[in-house]
Amino acid sequence: MHGSLLEARLVDKVIAFVAPKIVGGDGGKNPILGWGLPDMSKALELDDLVIRQFEGDVCMEGYMSDIFRDTEPLKLRGTQTNSNEPTKKPANVSR
């Protein structure tokens, strides 16, 4: 998932797969590119979470919380906002 979608509040639903494998290191891959949160106390939570298992992998599917959707989008790095344009919040998605 690209972090700029989260940063702009354009994500309504997340489907994430987790494999029972361990990788890491300073150059390791992260599940979210770019934008991120500094610690678990600020982690985003999913509502209506469904967990399924596909062979050895686990699939987590859920919706972004109302708190996430109802907050204003964060200013994207390197972009300028036009002060004459109203700020739009994403419409709530029916589930």
N, C-alpha and C positions, 0 to 999 in steps of 0.2 A: 504494500500500500504506500502511496506517496504521501508524505507528511503535509504537503501543501493543500491537499484535499481536506485533511483534518483542520489545518490552520484556518482555512476559509469557511469552515463549518458546512462543507458540501457532502458530508458522509451521513447517511441515515442508517445503513445496515452494514454489518461487518460479518464476513465469513472467513474464518482463519483456520488453517490446517496446522497441526503440530505433529511432527514425526518423533518417534522415540529414539532420537539421535542427539548427541551432544557435540556442538562445535563452538568455537570461540576464538579468543585472542584479540589483540588490538585491532587487527584488520578484519575481524569477524563480521558476518552479515547481520544486519538488524531487520526485524520485520517491518519497521516503518522507516522510510528514507526521509532525511531532512529534519523536519520539525519533531520535537519530542518533549517529554515532561521529565523534570529532573529526578523525581523519586516516586516511590509507590504511594505516598500520601496524597499525591496530586494525580494519580492514575485515573484514566477515563474508565467508567464502568459501562457494561452493556446490560440492557433490560431484556426481558423475555428470552433469556439465554436457553438455547437448545444445544446439547452436546451429543454427537454421534461418533461411532467408531467405524472406520473403514479399514479392514484388515488391521495393520498395526498403527495406522494414523488416527488422530482424533480431530474431529471437525467441531469448531465452536461457532455458533451462529447467533447473532443477537443484534439489537437495535441500540443506537446511541441514546443515552438518557435524555430526558427532557431538559435537564440542567445544561447539557452540552448544546442541544439544539436552540435553546432560548437565549443563549449568550451571544453577544455581538461577535462577528468574525474578527480574528486577530489581524493586524496589519501585516500583509505579506512582506517579507524582506525584499528590499530593492524595488518596491512599487510605490507610486504616489497616488494618493486619493484626491479626487476632485471634490472640494468642499461644497460645490453647488449641487452635487448629486446626493439624494437621500440614501442613507444606509439601509440596505434591505436585509431582513433576516430570512433564512430559508423557511419555507412553508412546512408545517408538520406533515409527516407522511402517515397515512392511515395504515394500520398493520393488518 
